[in-house]
Amino acid sequence: GPAAYLYISTADAGPANPPDIFKTGQDLSDLLSSILRIDVDQADNGKNYRIPAENPFVGRAGARGEVWSYGLRNPWRMSFDRKTGDLWVGDVGWERWEMLYRIERGGNYGWAVMEGHQSTHPEWTRGPTPILPPVIDHSHAESSSITEGLTYYGSRLKELQGTHLYSDYDTGKIWGFRYENGRVVDHRELADTTHRVVGFGEDLAGEFYILDHTAGTLNRLIPNPQPDQSASFPRTLYATGLFSSVKDQAPAPGVIPYAINAEPWSDHAIAKRFVAVPDQLAVKVPGPNWTFPQDSVLVKTLFLDQEEGNPKTRRAVETQILHFDGLDWNPYTYQWNDDQTDAKLVDAGGLEQTFEIVDPNAAGGRRQQAWRFAGRAECQRCHNRWSGPPLGFNTPQLNRSVAGAANAVSQLEAFAAMGLLEQSIPLENRPQLADPHDAAGDLEGRARAYLQVNCAHCHRMHAGGAVLSHMHYDLELGKTNMVGVRPTQGGFGLHAAQVIAPGDPFRSVLLFRMWKLGSGRMPHIGSTEVDLAGVRLISEWLETISPATARETTGQESAAKLRAGEVATLERLQKSGSVTEQTELVNQLLSSTSGALMLLRALDDHKLSALVSVVAIDKGTEHGDVSIRDLYERFLPPDRRIKRLGTSILPKQILALTGDATQGRKIFFETAGVNCKNCHRIEQEGKILGPELTTIGKKLSRGQLLESIVEPSKRVDPQFVTYLAETIDGRLLTGLLQSKDEQQVVLKDAQDKLIPIPLAEIEQLVPQQQSMMPELLLRDLTAQQVADLVEYLSSLQ
């Protein structure tokens, strides 16, 4: 590297799972998970090398001076740009992301608190410098083992001069981009190969070579003479030839309808499914992983009732197609027209459409339902080679009876008889998923089937979930890493939170995340509506699990006391005839997340009077705690729901506005509801609960300033990490950690008050992912006001 120093990359020295077993990623006292920088031309202090004095952690107590940057999981190749001096490192990810970093002096790249942008262990201790994001990341839908390359300055491929190249070991894809003025430009896929790319090399002329580890060959890229043939891809559902009548969904010859046992939640939609394999070929079924012929197709059309529960108002919304190219299942989505005669291909990025649904349970009898046509990359988050075979076309789903010519027949036997399956599947090899909505079925079987079809494709080993819970139905419950296990992504304000708190739905994060909207909602993709029937099913199942099965019992006693008090409060509320008392009792329940869940369940079960229901919804939707507000947001019409980043709050539009710094200063110091000065100081004005901002414009760009306001929890400076203290009597106290000794812990809360807590009263003290800064500061401001605020902060030089 520069100055002839040697740069060395190290990984975390642990297995793939569990992640970072030595917790070395954020630890500067060892040499792991780091980029090291040493001078090998000189010896010093008994070592055969010297530590450069300008290394960032030289002289820091407990830190190794060799560390140049840290927080890397498994760096795989690194290179210097010989013209700019930029150091690039590819970091092989864990379950969800592959990252490419531009390494900075003292940079912290997050592992294992973060995996790229994804939170993994928010309660783990962070290093002394802020976590920096990757320059580029790829989800495991398209990459699973990144290989860093080089910046090309040769002459053979003139169109690639100045392009930084990198690849993926598993997929063989090769990408390139240019890095200009701190931004990635012209980022694109250059080649999709079958090579196992383990490294890049360069000759004296600056030409690069690609090393295939498996084949043991050196390879070069050449221009592709084949023209782009994407224009010939069918742009309408009619053009696919899959239906003899698109309008009637009548399949063409060779296209076979099929049914499954457990329908995934699709935001109230009803599905029809079809399968086709080419020519006279068949699906091979030697075991659980079936083999499909190239050009096999799976089709699903989704319908919505325009009047809730009335099939006569049903309309087609979307047809999804999976096409098998011999290696991968490629997703395509078609949007139906209003005439219901055909559907057109949706662009790769996806789109959104809003439908008005007549619903007697909605405010005013109607609700606006937003429908997301997923982009192809979104589809591949679930439908990829790491999630296994197609999610709905397998033995457990297809093992059921269907209508035959005269009577019901086995669907699997019918498929074998017609030649769709190469052979009949033996009876002993026919597992079957339960129907989650069959009230006569076994409760645990139904619940496990629900988790299988809605959650297990991500929440299983190596499938991209940042949570170590494994939710496939055929795994013994005690081995799922859910029962009695503290959640790695935070407790959302639930006292003694567990992924599954046996016997107690109201401190089970699994249920909480199903019941809410907003950040942390599950399913994470493919749904924006709460499945109330699914919530009820999982809640009833959780109540039947014995508390004796819990792995962790910390807080159970205090949680039981808290729950008894909440039950008593709810019973008083249901009996009360006083509006004043009702409001007081609603507020008591909403003072804790578990109480808010209990109140919500009574609301959903119609066990509250009309007046109390109105009070509960009003108080819940206006609550100051985002974890509680998100539970009640679904009761609001869309125009009153939170305008979240990426939907209604559009950073590019705000940044395109011309801001007025003078007006922005007034917003900072004077605007009610924003109250920036209550936590931040500029020069001598304001408080210092949060970072001092006198020269913030030197440190952050306008885009970074806006991001820090809209998403304050995305990057938290280590000295401003919020801590949660759970006490033995069930209290949850949060604040910045001011001090900790053998007698007590002192937190500073959002009102700048010190909270001393005797150490003997604390059950757990853990750092939190969420910033103390509220997430929704901008909700009552106009786009111009936000632009003014950003302009003022940017002017602070």
Secondary structure as UniProt FT lines:
FT   HELIX           2..4
FT   STRAND          6..9
FT   TURN            19..22
FT   TURN            25..26
FT   TURN            28..29
FT   STRAND          34..39
FT   TURN            40..41
FT   TURN            45..46
FT   TURN            53..54
FT   TURN            56..59
FT   TURN            61..62
FT   TURN            65..66
FT   STRAND          67..70
FT   STRAND          75..80
FT   TURN            82..84
FT   STRAND          87..91
FT   STRAND          97..102
FT   TURN            105..106
FT   TURN            111..113
FT   STRAND          114..115
FT   TURN            116..117
FT   STRAND          118..119
FT   TURN            122..123
FT   STRAND          136..139
FT   TURN            140..142
FT   STRAND          146..151
FT   HELIX           158..160
FT   TURN            161..162
FT   STRAND          164..168
FT   TURN            169..171
FT   STRAND          173..180
FT   TURN            181..182
FT   STRAND          183..192
FT   STRAND          197..202
FT   TURN            204..205
FT   STRAND          208..212
FT   TURN            213..216
FT   STRAND          217..219
FT   HELIX           230..232
FT   HELIX           238..240
FT   STRAND          243..245
FT   TURN            246..249
FT   STRAND          250..251
FT   TURN            253..254
FT   STRAND          256..258
FT   TURN            267..268
FT   STRAND          270..276
FT   TURN            279..280
FT   STRAND          283..284
FT   TURN            294..295
FT   STRAND          297..305
FT   TURN            308..309
FT   HELIX           311..313
FT   STRAND          314..324
FT   STRAND          329..336
FT   TURN            338..339
FT   STRAND          343..345
FT   TURN            348..349
FT   STRAND          351..358
FT   TURN            360..361
FT   HELIX           363..365
FT   STRAND          366..373
FT   HELIX           376..380
FT   TURN            381..382
FT   HELIX           385..387
FT   TURN            391..392
FT   HELIX           395..398
FT   STRAND          401..403
FT   STRAND          408..410
FT   HELIX           411..418
FT   HELIX           427..429
FT   TURN            436..437
FT   TURN            439..440
FT   HELIX           443..454
FT   TURN            455..458
FT   TURN            461..462
FT   TURN            473..474
FT   HELIX           477..479
FT   TURN            488..489
FT   TURN            492..493
FT   TURN            495..496
FT   TURN            502..503
FT   HELIX           505..507
FT   HELIX           509..515
FT   TURN            519..520
FT   HELIX           532..544
FT   HELIX           547..549
FT   TURN            554..555
FT   HELIX           556..575
FT   HELIX           579..589
FT   TURN            590..591
FT   HELIX           593..604
FT   TURN            605..606
FT   HELIX           610..621
FT   HELIX           626..632
FT   HELIX           633..635
FT   HELIX           638..640
FT   TURN            646..648
FT   HELIX           651..656
FT   HELIX           661..670
FT   TURN            672..674
FT   HELIX           676..678
FT   STRAND          681..682
FT   TURN            683..684
FT   STRAND          685..686
FT   TURN            694..695
FT   HELIX           696..699
FT   HELIX           702..710
FT   TURN            712..713
FT   HELIX           718..720
FT   STRAND          722..727
FT   TURN            728..729
FT   STRAND          732..740
FT   STRAND          744..748
FT   TURN            750..751
FT   STRAND          754..758
FT   HELIX           759..761
FT   STRAND          762..767
FT   TURN            775..780
FT   HELIX           783..794
//
